[in-house]
Amino acid sequence: MFLKTYRDKYPKACACLEKDKAQLFTFYNFPAIHWQHVRTTNPIESTFATIRHRTRQTKGCGSVAATKNF
Protein backbone atom coordinates (compact mmCIF):
# COMPACT_ATOMS: atom_id res chain seq x y z
CA MET A 1 0.00 0.00 0.00
CA PHE A 2 2.81 2.45 0.91
CA LEU A 3 4.71 1.71 -2.29
CA LYS A 4 1.58 2.09 -4.44
CA THR A 5 0.78 5.41 -2.79
CA TYR A 6 4.24 7.00 -2.98
CA ARG A 7 5.97 5.31 -5.96
CA ASP A 8 5.21 8.17 -8.38
CA LYS A 9 6.24 10.91 -5.96
CA TYR A 10 9.34 9.18 -4.50
CA PRO A 11 10.55 6.56 -7.01
CA LYS A 12 14.10 6.22 -5.65
CA ALA A 13 13.00 5.85 -2.04
CA CYS A 14 10.37 3.26 -2.99
CA ALA A 15 12.88 1.33 -5.08
CA CYS A 16 15.27 1.27 -2.12
CA LEU A 17 12.53 0.07 0.24
CA GLU A 18 11.46 -2.61 -2.22
CA LYS A 19 15.04 -3.79 -2.75
CA ASP A 20 15.82 -3.98 0.97
CA LYS A 21 12.44 -5.25 2.18
CA ALA A 22 13.88 -8.51 3.54
CA GLN A 23 16.46 -6.69 5.67
CA LEU A 24 13.95 -4.04 6.73
CA PHE A 25 11.65 -6.62 8.34
CA THR A 26 14.33 -8.91 9.78
CA PHE A 27 13.27 -7.97 13.30
CA TYR A 28 10.13 -10.10 12.78
CA ASN A 29 12.41 -13.17 12.93
CA PHE A 30 12.91 -12.49 16.65
CA PRO A 31 10.30 -13.09 19.38
CA ALA A 32 7.71 -10.30 19.57
CA ILE A 33 8.90 -9.18 22.99
CA HIS A 34 12.23 -8.11 21.40
CA TRP A 35 10.85 -6.32 18.33
CA GLN A 36 10.94 -2.80 19.74
CA HIS A 37 14.54 -3.17 20.91
CA VAL A 38 15.73 -4.75 17.68
CA ARG A 39 14.04 -2.36 15.24
CA THR A 40 14.84 0.91 16.98
CA THR A 41 17.81 3.07 16.06
CA ASN A 42 18.15 4.66 19.49
CA PRO A 43 21.83 3.67 19.95
CA ILE A 44 22.67 5.36 16.64
CA GLU A 45 20.47 8.39 17.37
CA SER A 46 22.01 8.75 20.81
CA THR A 47 25.51 8.86 19.33
CA PHE A 48 24.54 11.48 16.75
CA ALA A 49 22.71 13.54 19.38
CA THR A 50 25.90 13.68 21.44
CA ILE A 51 27.90 14.75 18.39
CA ARG A 52 25.33 17.44 17.50
CA HIS A 53 25.30 18.69 21.09
CA ARG A 54 29.08 18.97 21.26
CA THR A 55 29.29 20.57 17.82
CA ARG A 56 26.78 23.25 18.84
CA GLN A 57 28.69 23.92 22.06
CA THR A 58 32.07 24.36 20.40
CA LYS A 59 30.99 26.00 17.14
CA GLY A 60 32.55 29.39 16.71
CA CYS A 61 34.62 29.21 19.87
CA GLY A 62 38.21 30.19 19.88
CA SER A 63 40.26 32.17 17.45
CA VAL A 64 42.58 31.39 14.56
CA ALA A 65 45.58 31.92 16.85
CA ALA A 66 44.18 29.55 19.48
CA THR A 67 43.53 26.93 16.82
CA LYS A 68 47.11 27.19 15.54
CA ASN A 69 48.49 26.87 19.08
CA PHE A 70 46.36 23.82 19.72
PyMOL Python script that loads the backbone (N, CA, C, O; Angstrom):
from pymol import cmd

cmd.read_pdbstr("""\
ATOM      1  N   MET A   1       0.822  -1.185   0.000  1.00  0.00           N
ATOM      2  CA  MET A   1       0.000   0.000   0.000  1.00  0.00           C
ATOM      3  C   MET A   1       0.875   1.261   0.000  1.00  0.00           C
ATOM      4  O   MET A   1       0.615   2.194  -0.760  1.00  0.00           O
ATOM      5  N   PHE A   2       1.909   1.291   0.849  1.00  0.00           N
ATOM      6  CA  PHE A   2       2.806   2.446   0.909  1.00  0.00           C
ATOM      7  C   PHE A   2       3.475   2.663  -0.442  1.00  0.00           C
ATOM      8  O   PHE A   2       3.506   3.782  -0.954  1.00  0.00           O
ATOM      9  N   LEU A   3       4.011   1.586  -1.019  1.00  0.00           N
ATOM     10  CA  LEU A   3       4.710   1.709  -2.293  1.00  0.00           C
ATOM     11  C   LEU A   3       3.768   2.180  -3.397  1.00  0.00           C
ATOM     12  O   LEU A   3       4.152   3.009  -4.222  1.00  0.00           O
ATOM     13  N   LYS A   4       2.552   1.667  -3.423  1.00  0.00           N
ATOM     14  CA  LYS A   4       1.584   2.094  -4.440  1.00  0.00           C
ATOM     15  C   LYS A   4       1.255   3.575  -4.290  1.00  0.00           C
ATOM     16  O   LYS A   4       1.103   4.292  -5.279  1.00  0.00           O
ATOM     17  N   THR A   5       1.149   4.018  -3.056  1.00  0.00           N
ATOM     18  CA  THR A   5       0.777   5.407  -2.793  1.00  0.00           C
ATOM     19  C   THR A   5       1.889   6.382  -3.167  1.00  0.00           C
ATOM     20  O   THR A   5       1.617   7.440  -3.734  1.00  0.00           O
ATOM     21  N   TYR A   6       3.134   6.039  -2.857  1.00  0.00           N
ATOM     22  CA  TYR A   6       4.237   7.000  -2.984  1.00  0.00           C
ATOM     23  C   TYR A   6       5.222   6.725  -4.122  1.00  0.00           C
ATOM     24  O   TYR A   6       6.177   7.483  -4.297  1.00  0.00           O
ATOM     25  N   ARG A   7       5.014   5.661  -4.895  1.00  0.00           N
ATOM     26  CA  ARG A   7       5.969   5.310  -5.958  1.00  0.00           C
ATOM     27  C   ARG A   7       6.161   6.440  -6.969  1.00  0.00           C
ATOM     28  O   ARG A   7       7.290   6.711  -7.376  1.00  0.00           O
ATOM     29  N   ASP A   8       5.088   7.096  -7.375  1.00  0.00           N
ATOM     30  CA  ASP A   8       5.207   8.167  -8.377  1.00  0.00           C
ATOM     31  C   ASP A   8       5.919   9.395  -7.824  1.00  0.00           C
ATOM     32  O   ASP A   8       6.688  10.046  -8.531  1.00  0.00           O
ATOM     33  N   LYS A   9       5.660   9.706  -6.563  1.00  0.00           N
ATOM     34  CA  LYS A   9       6.241  10.906  -5.958  1.00  0.00           C
ATOM     35  C   LYS A   9       7.694  10.694  -5.524  1.00  0.00           C
ATOM     36  O   LYS A   9       8.521  11.597  -5.648  1.00  0.00           O
ATOM     37  N   TYR A  10       8.001   9.485  -5.011  1.00  0.00           N
ATOM     38  CA  TYR A  10       9.342   9.181  -4.500  1.00  0.00           C
ATOM     39  C   TYR A  10       9.854   7.865  -5.091  1.00  0.00           C
ATOM     40  O   TYR A  10       9.962   6.875  -4.367  1.00  0.00           O
ATOM     41  N   PRO A  11      10.169   7.831  -6.375  1.00  0.00           N
ATOM     42  CA  PRO A  11      10.548   6.562  -7.007  1.00  0.00           C
ATOM     43  C   PRO A  11      11.839   5.951  -6.460  1.00  0.00           C
ATOM     44  O   PRO A  11      11.921   4.732  -6.311  1.00  0.00           O
ATOM     45  N   LYS A  12      12.836   6.762  -6.161  1.00  0.00           N
ATOM     46  CA  LYS A  12      14.104   6.222  -5.652  1.00  0.00           C
ATOM     47  C   LYS A  12      13.941   5.643  -4.254  1.00  0.00           C
ATOM     48  O   LYS A  12      14.470   4.572  -3.958  1.00  0.00           O
ATOM     49  N   ALA A  13      13.218   6.339  -3.402  1.00  0.00           N
ATOM     50  CA  ALA A  13      12.999   5.848  -2.038  1.00  0.00           C
ATOM     51  C   ALA A  13      12.203   4.548  -2.062  1.00  0.00           C
ATOM     52  O   ALA A  13      12.516   3.614  -1.323  1.00  0.00           O
ATOM     53  N   CYS A  14      11.182   4.484  -2.901  1.00  0.00           N
ATOM     54  CA  CYS A  14      10.369   3.262  -2.989  1.00  0.00           C
ATOM     55  C   CYS A  14      11.174   2.106  -3.561  1.00  0.00           C
ATOM     56  O   CYS A  14      11.015   0.966  -3.125  1.00  0.00           O
ATOM     57  N   ALA A  15      12.030   2.385  -4.527  1.00  0.00           N
ATOM     58  CA  ALA A  15      12.879   1.328  -5.083  1.00  0.00           C
ATOM     59  C   ALA A  15      13.826   0.793  -4.017  1.00  0.00           C
ATOM     60  O   ALA A  15      14.057  -0.414  -3.937  1.00  0.00           O
ATOM     61  N   CYS A  16      14.371   1.681  -3.203  1.00  0.00           N
ATOM     62  CA  CYS A  16      15.272   1.270  -2.121  1.00  0.00           C
ATOM     63  C   CYS A  16      14.524   0.421  -1.093  1.00  0.00           C
ATOM     64  O   CYS A  16      15.036  -0.608  -0.652  1.00  0.00           O
ATOM     65  N   LEU A  17      13.328   0.841  -0.712  1.00  0.00           N
ATOM     66  CA  LEU A  17      12.529   0.068   0.245  1.00  0.00           C
ATOM     67  C   LEU A  17      12.179  -1.307  -0.312  1.00  0.00           C
ATOM     68  O   LEU A  17      12.226  -2.310   0.400  1.00  0.00           O
ATOM     69  N   GLU A  18      11.829  -1.338  -1.588  1.00  0.00           N
ATOM     70  CA  GLU A  18      11.463  -2.610  -2.216  1.00  0.00           C
ATOM     71  C   GLU A  18      12.663  -3.552  -2.293  1.00  0.00           C
ATOM     72  O   GLU A  18      12.544  -4.754  -2.059  1.00  0.00           O
ATOM     73  N   LYS A  19      13.812  -2.984  -2.625  1.00  0.00           N
ATOM     74  CA  LYS A  19      15.035  -3.785  -2.752  1.00  0.00           C
ATOM     75  C   LYS A  19      15.460  -4.362  -1.403  1.00  0.00           C
ATOM     76  O   LYS A  19      15.896  -5.511  -1.328  1.00  0.00           O
ATOM     77  N   ASP A  20      15.336  -3.576  -0.350  1.00  0.00           N
ATOM     78  CA  ASP A  20      15.823  -3.984   0.972  1.00  0.00           C
ATOM     79  C   ASP A  20      14.714  -4.453   1.914  1.00  0.00           C
ATOM     80  O   ASP A  20      14.888  -4.447   3.133  1.00  0.00           O
ATOM     81  N   LYS A  21      13.585  -4.856   1.354  1.00  0.00           N
ATOM     82  CA  LYS A  21      12.436  -5.247   2.175  1.00  0.00           C
ATOM     83  C   LYS A  21      12.780  -6.386   3.132  1.00  0.00           C
ATOM     84  O   LYS A  21      12.351  -6.365   4.286  1.00  0.00           O
ATOM     85  N   ALA A  22      13.532  -7.365   2.685  1.00  0.00           N
ATOM     86  CA  ALA A  22      13.881  -8.512   3.543  1.00  0.00           C
ATOM     87  C   ALA A  22      14.686  -8.061   4.763  1.00  0.00           C
ATOM     88  O   ALA A  22      14.424  -8.512   5.878  1.00  0.00           O
ATOM     89  N   GLN A  23      15.655  -7.179   4.560  1.00  0.00           N
ATOM     90  CA  GLN A  23      16.463  -6.688   5.674  1.00  0.00           C
ATOM     91  C   GLN A  23      15.655  -5.759   6.579  1.00  0.00           C
ATOM     92  O   GLN A  23      15.852  -5.734   7.794  1.00  0.00           O
ATOM     93  N   LEU A  24      14.746  -4.999   5.975  1.00  0.00           N
ATOM     94  CA  LEU A  24      13.946  -4.044   6.733  1.00  0.00           C
ATOM     95  C   LEU A  24      13.066  -4.732   7.777  1.00  0.00           C
ATOM     96  O   LEU A  24      12.853  -4.200   8.866  1.00  0.00           O
ATOM     97  N   PHE A  25      12.561  -5.910   7.438  1.00  0.00           N
ATOM     98  CA  PHE A  25      11.649  -6.620   8.341  1.00  0.00           C
ATOM     99  C   PHE A  25      12.301  -7.803   9.044  1.00  0.00           C
ATOM    100  O   PHE A  25      11.600  -8.690   9.529  1.00  0.00           O
ATOM    101  N   THR A  26      13.613  -7.832   9.109  1.00  0.00           N
ATOM    102  CA  THR A  26      14.332  -8.912   9.778  1.00  0.00           C
ATOM    103  C   THR A  26      13.946  -9.025  11.243  1.00  0.00           C
ATOM    104  O   THR A  26      13.969 -10.121  11.803  1.00  0.00           O
ATOM    105  N   PHE A  27      13.593  -7.912  11.872  1.00  0.00           N
ATOM    106  CA  PHE A  27      13.268  -7.967  13.301  1.00  0.00           C
ATOM    107  C   PHE A  27      12.082  -8.877  13.586  1.00  0.00           C
ATOM    108  O   PHE A  27      11.911  -9.317  14.722  1.00  0.00           O
ATOM    109  N   TYR A  28      11.252  -9.172  12.574  1.00  0.00           N
ATOM    110  CA  TYR A  28      10.135 -10.096  12.779  1.00  0.00           C
ATOM    111  C   TYR A  28      10.611 -11.534  12.999  1.00  0.00           C
ATOM    112  O   TYR A  28       9.833 -12.375  13.450  1.00  0.00           O
ATOM    113  N   ASN A  29      11.864 -11.826  12.692  1.00  0.00           N
ATOM    114  CA  ASN A  29      12.410 -13.166  12.932  1.00  0.00           C
ATOM    115  C   ASN A  29      12.654 -13.422  14.416  1.00  0.00           C
ATOM    116  O   ASN A  29      12.817 -14.571  14.827  1.00  0.00           O
ATOM    117  N   PHE A  30      12.682 -12.375  15.212  1.00  0.00           N
ATOM    118  CA  PHE A  30      12.905 -12.492  16.651  1.00  0.00           C
ATOM    119  C   PHE A  30      11.562 -12.583  17.377  1.00  0.00           C
ATOM    120  O   PHE A  30      10.534 -12.214  16.809  1.00  0.00           O
ATOM    121  N   PRO A  31      11.553 -13.062  18.611  1.00  0.00           N
ATOM    122  CA  PRO A  31      10.302 -13.095  19.381  1.00  0.00           C
ATOM    123  C   PRO A  31       9.719 -11.682  19.529  1.00  0.00           C
ATOM    124  O   PRO A  31      10.460 -10.703  19.619  1.00  0.00           O
ATOM    125  N   ALA A  32       8.403 -11.593  19.551  1.00  0.00           N
ATOM    126  CA  ALA A  32       7.707 -10.298  19.566  1.00  0.00           C
ATOM    127  C   ALA A  32       8.142  -9.405  20.718  1.00  0.00           C
ATOM    128  O   ALA A  32       8.148  -8.182  20.579  1.00  0.00           O
ATOM    129  N   ILE A  33       8.497  -9.980  21.825  1.00  0.00           N
ATOM    130  CA  ILE A  33       8.905  -9.184  22.987  1.00  0.00           C
ATOM    131  C   ILE A  33      10.170  -8.361  22.699  1.00  0.00           C
ATOM    132  O   ILE A  33      10.408  -7.345  23.352  1.00  0.00           O
ATOM    133  N   HIS A  34      10.975  -8.793  21.732  1.00  0.00           N
ATOM    134  CA  HIS A  34      12.234  -8.112  21.405  1.00  0.00           C
ATOM    135  C   HIS A  34      12.110  -7.143  20.227  1.00  0.00           C
ATOM    136  O   HIS A  34      13.059  -6.416  19.937  1.00  0.00           O
ATOM    137  N   TRP A  35      10.980  -7.116  19.553  1.00  0.00           N
ATOM    138  CA  TRP A  35      10.851  -6.322  18.330  1.00  0.00           C
ATOM    139  C   TRP A  35      11.209  -4.859  18.525  1.00  0.00           C
ATOM    140  O   TRP A  35      11.967  -4.303  17.730  1.00  0.00           O
ATOM    141  N   GLN A  36      10.690  -4.230  19.550  1.00  0.00           N
ATOM    142  CA  GLN A  36      10.944  -2.798  19.742  1.00  0.00           C
ATOM    143  C   GLN A  36      12.432  -2.525  19.930  1.00  0.00           C
ATOM    144  O   GLN A  36      12.950  -1.534  19.414  1.00  0.00           O
ATOM    145  N   HIS A  37      13.111  -3.379  20.651  1.00  0.00           N
ATOM    146  CA  HIS A  37      14.537  -3.168  20.906  1.00  0.00           C
ATOM    147  C   HIS A  37      15.379  -3.439  19.664  1.00  0.00           C
ATOM    148  O   HIS A  37      16.400  -2.786  19.449  1.00  0.00           O
ATOM    149  N   VAL A  38      14.958  -4.385  18.862  1.00  0.00           N
ATOM    150  CA  VAL A  38      15.728  -4.753  17.678  1.00  0.00           C
ATOM    151  C   VAL A  38      15.529  -3.744  16.555  1.00  0.00           C
ATOM    152  O   VAL A  38      16.480  -3.433  15.837  1.00  0.00           O
ATOM    153  N   ARG A  39      14.317  -3.227  16.388  1.00  0.00           N
ATOM    154  CA  ARG A  39      14.036  -2.362  15.240  1.00  0.00           C
ATOM    155  C   ARG A  39      14.374  -0.899  15.472  1.00  0.00           C
ATOM    156  O   ARG A  39      14.442  -0.133  14.511  1.00  0.00           O
ATOM    157  N   THR A  40      14.587  -0.490  16.701  1.00  0.00           N
ATOM    158  CA  THR A  40      14.840   0.911  16.984  1.00  0.00           C
ATOM    159  C   THR A  40      16.275   1.293  16.634  1.00  0.00           C
ATOM    160  O   THR A  40      17.169   0.448  16.616  1.00  0.00           O
ATOM    161  N   THR A  41      16.475   2.564  16.361  1.00  0.00           N
ATOM    162  CA  THR A  41      17.814   3.070  16.057  1.00  0.00           C
ATOM    163  C   THR A  41      18.315   3.950  17.193  1.00  0.00           C
ATOM    164  O   THR A  41      19.216   4.764  16.987  1.00  0.00           O
ATOM    165  N   ASN A  42      17.758   3.805  18.371  1.00  0.00           N
ATOM    166  CA  ASN A  42      18.150   4.661  19.493  1.00  0.00           C
ATOM    167  C   ASN A  42      19.651   4.694  19.763  1.00  0.00           C
ATOM    168  O   ASN A  42      20.178   5.776  20.023  1.00  0.00           O
ATOM    169  N   PRO A  43      20.376   3.561  19.715  1.00  0.00           N
ATOM    170  CA  PRO A  43      21.828   3.667  19.946  1.00  0.00           C
ATOM    171  C   PRO A  43      22.508   4.582  18.932  1.00  0.00           C
ATOM    172  O   PRO A  43      23.406   5.346  19.287  1.00  0.00           O
ATOM    173  N   ILE A  44      22.086   4.508  17.679  1.00  0.00           N
ATOM    174  CA  ILE A  44      22.667   5.361  16.642  1.00  0.00           C
ATOM    175  C   ILE A  44      22.251   6.809  16.879  1.00  0.00           C
ATOM    176  O   ILE A  44      23.084   7.714  16.821  1.00  0.00           O
ATOM    177  N   GLU A  45      20.963   7.030  17.145  1.00  0.00           N
ATOM    178  CA  GLU A  45      20.467   8.385  17.369  1.00  0.00           C
ATOM    179  C   GLU A  45      21.129   9.021  18.581  1.00  0.00           C
ATOM    180  O   GLU A  45      21.416  10.218  18.576  1.00  0.00           O
ATOM    181  N   SER A  46      21.370   8.237  19.605  1.00  0.00           N
ATOM    182  CA  SER A  46      22.013   8.748  20.810  1.00  0.00           C
ATOM    183  C   SER A  46      23.425   9.237  20.499  1.00  0.00           C
ATOM    184  O   SER A  46      23.841  10.295  20.971  1.00  0.00           O
ATOM    185  N   THR A  47      24.148   8.471  19.712  1.00  0.00           N
ATOM    186  CA  THR A  47      25.511   8.858  19.331  1.00  0.00           C
ATOM    187  C   THR A  47      25.495  10.161  18.546  1.00  0.00           C
ATOM    188  O   THR A  47      26.275  11.069  18.835  1.00  0.00           O
ATOM    189  N   PHE A  48      24.607  10.263  17.550  1.00  0.00           N
ATOM    190  CA  PHE A  48      24.541  11.476  16.748  1.00  0.00           C
ATOM    191  C   PHE A  48      24.057  12.667  17.559  1.00  0.00           C
ATOM    192  O   PHE A  48      24.486  13.793  17.310  1.00  0.00           O
ATOM    193  N   ALA A  49      23.172  12.443  18.525  1.00  0.00           N
ATOM    194  CA  ALA A  49      22.709  13.540  19.383  1.00  0.00           C
ATOM    195  C   ALA A  49      23.870  14.106  20.189  1.00  0.00           C
ATOM    196  O   ALA A  49      23.980  15.320  20.354  1.00  0.00           O
ATOM    197  N   THR A  50      24.730  13.234  20.688  1.00  0.00           N
ATOM    198  CA  THR A  50      25.903  13.684  21.436  1.00  0.00           C
ATOM    199  C   THR A  50      26.828  14.498  20.541  1.00  0.00           C
ATOM    200  O   THR A  50      27.342  15.538  20.954  1.00  0.00           O
ATOM    201  N   ILE A  51      27.037  14.031  19.330  1.00  0.00           N
ATOM    202  CA  ILE A  51      27.901  14.754  18.389  1.00  0.00           C
ATOM    203  C   ILE A  51      27.298  16.119  18.069  1.00  0.00           C
ATOM    204  O   ILE A  51      28.006  17.126  18.071  1.00  0.00           O
ATOM    205  N   ARG A  52      25.986  16.158  17.791  1.00  0.00           N
ATOM    206  CA  ARG A  52      25.331  17.440  17.498  1.00  0.00           C
ATOM    207  C   ARG A  52      25.429  18.389  18.686  1.00  0.00           C
ATOM    208  O   ARG A  52      25.686  19.580  18.515  1.00  0.00           O
ATOM    209  N   HIS A  53      25.224  17.863  19.883  1.00  0.00           N
ATOM    210  CA  HIS A  53      25.297  18.687  21.093  1.00  0.00           C
ATOM    211  C   HIS A  53      26.689  19.293  21.242  1.00  0.00           C
ATOM    212  O   HIS A  53      26.821  20.491  21.492  1.00  0.00           O
ATOM    213  N   ARG A  54      27.714  18.480  21.092  1.00  0.00           N
ATOM    214  CA  ARG A  54      29.079  18.966  21.261  1.00  0.00           C
ATOM    215  C   ARG A  54      29.477  19.915  20.137  1.00  0.00           C
ATOM    216  O   ARG A  54      30.233  20.859  20.366  1.00  0.00           O
ATOM    217  N   THR A  55      28.982  19.681  18.938  1.00  0.00           N
ATOM    218  CA  THR A  55      29.285  20.569  17.822  1.00  0.00           C
ATOM    219  C   THR A  55      28.678  21.940  18.064  1.00  0.00           C
ATOM    220  O   THR A  55      29.323  22.959  17.817  1.00  0.00           O
ATOM    221  N   ARG A  56      27.435  21.972  18.548  1.00  0.00           N
ATOM    222  CA  ARG A  56      26.784  23.248  18.837  1.00  0.00           C
ATOM    223  C   ARG A  56      27.512  23.994  19.944  1.00  0.00           C
ATOM    224  O   ARG A  56      27.626  25.219  19.894  1.00  0.00           O
ATOM    225  N   GLN A  57      28.004  23.273  20.940  1.00  0.00           N
ATOM    226  CA  GLN A  57      28.689  23.923  22.058  1.00  0.00           C
ATOM    227  C   GLN A  57      30.006  24.545  21.627  1.00  0.00           C
ATOM    228  O   GLN A  57      30.355  25.628  22.097  1.00  0.00           O
ATOM    229  N   THR A  58      30.736  23.892  20.754  1.00  0.00           N
ATOM    230  CA  THR A  58      32.071  24.362  20.404  1.00  0.00           C
ATOM    231  C   THR A  58      32.103  25.198  19.130  1.00  0.00           C
ATOM    232  O   THR A  58      33.139  25.778  18.805  1.00  0.00           O
ATOM    233  N   LYS A  59      30.998  25.271  18.406  1.00  0.00           N
ATOM    234  CA  LYS A  59      30.986  25.997  17.139  1.00  0.00           C
ATOM    235  C   LYS A  59      31.273  27.482  17.369  1.00  0.00           C
ATOM    236  O   LYS A  59      30.625  28.138  18.185  1.00  0.00           O
ATOM    237  N   GLY A  60      32.238  27.981  16.645  1.00  0.00           N
ATOM    238  CA  GLY A  60      32.549  29.395  16.706  1.00  0.00           C
ATOM    239  C   GLY A  60      33.401  29.794  17.892  1.00  0.00           C
ATOM    240  O   GLY A  60      33.667  30.983  18.067  1.00  0.00           O
ATOM    241  N   CYS A  61      33.837  28.868  18.705  1.00  0.00           N
ATOM    242  CA  CYS A  61      34.621  29.210  19.875  1.00  0.00           C
ATOM    243  C   CYS A  61      36.097  29.223  19.517  1.00  0.00           C
ATOM    244  O   CYS A  61      36.571  28.432  18.701  1.00  0.00           O
ATOM    245  N   GLY A  62      36.783  30.116  20.133  1.00  0.00           N
ATOM    246  CA  GLY A  62      38.215  30.191  19.883  1.00  0.00           C
ATOM    247  C   GLY A  62      38.533  31.129  18.741  1.00  0.00           C
ATOM    248  O   GLY A  62      37.645  31.683  18.093  1.00  0.00           O
ATOM    249  N   SER A  63      39.816  31.291  18.516  1.00  0.00           N
ATOM    250  CA  SER A  63      40.264  32.171  17.449  1.00  0.00           C
ATOM    251  C   SER A  63      41.218  31.397  16.552  1.00  0.00           C
ATOM    252  O   SER A  63      41.567  30.252  16.839  1.00  0.00           O
ATOM    253  N   VAL A  64      41.628  32.024  15.481  1.00  0.00           N
ATOM    254  CA  VAL A  64      42.576  31.387  14.564  1.00  0.00           C
ATOM    255  C   VAL A  64      43.888  31.123  15.292  1.00  0.00           C
ATOM    256  O   VAL A  64      44.495  30.066  15.118  1.00  0.00           O
ATOM    257  N   ALA A  65      44.327  32.077  16.103  1.00  0.00           N
ATOM    258  CA  ALA A  65      45.581  31.917  16.853  1.00  0.00           C
ATOM    259  C   ALA A  65      45.480  30.754  17.838  1.00  0.00           C
ATOM    260  O   ALA A  65      46.416  29.966  17.968  1.00  0.00           O
ATOM    261  N   ALA A  66      44.361  30.649  18.521  1.00  0.00           N
ATOM    262  CA  ALA A  66      44.178  29.554  19.482  1.00  0.00           C
ATOM    263  C   ALA A  66      44.175  28.206  18.770  1.00  0.00           C
ATOM    264  O   ALA A  66      44.715  27.225  19.280  1.00  0.00           O
ATOM    265  N   THR A  67      43.564  28.166  17.592  1.00  0.00           N
ATOM    266  CA  THR A  67      43.529  26.927  16.821  1.00  0.00           C
ATOM    267  C   THR A  67      44.930  26.527  16.388  1.00  0.00           C
ATOM    268  O   THR A  67      45.281  25.348  16.440  1.00  0.00           O
ATOM    269  N   LYS A  68      45.734  27.495  15.962  1.00  0.00           N
ATOM    270  CA  LYS A  68      47.107  27.194  15.540  1.00  0.00           C
ATOM    271  C   LYS A  68      47.955  26.723  16.715  1.00  0.00           C
ATOM    272  O   LYS A  68      48.805  25.849  16.545  1.00  0.00           O
ATOM    273  N   ASN A  69      47.741  27.277  17.889  1.00  0.00           N
ATOM    274  CA  ASN A  69      48.494  26.868  19.075  1.00  0.00           C
ATOM    275  C   ASN A  69      48.066  25.508  19.602  1.00  0.00           C
ATOM    276  O   ASN A  69      48.820  24.849  20.318  1.00  0.00           O
ATOM    277  N   PHE A  70      46.871  25.092  19.252  1.00  0.00           N
ATOM    278  CA  PHE A  70      46.356  23.816  19.725  1.00  0.00           C
ATOM    279  C   PHE A  70      47.143  22.710  19.089  1.00  0.00           C
ATOM    280  O   PHE A  70      46.878  21.536  19.347  1.00  0.00           O
TER     281      PHE A  70
END
""", "prot")
cmd.dss("prot")
cmd.show_as("cartoon", "prot")
cmd.util.cbc("prot")
cmd.orient("prot")
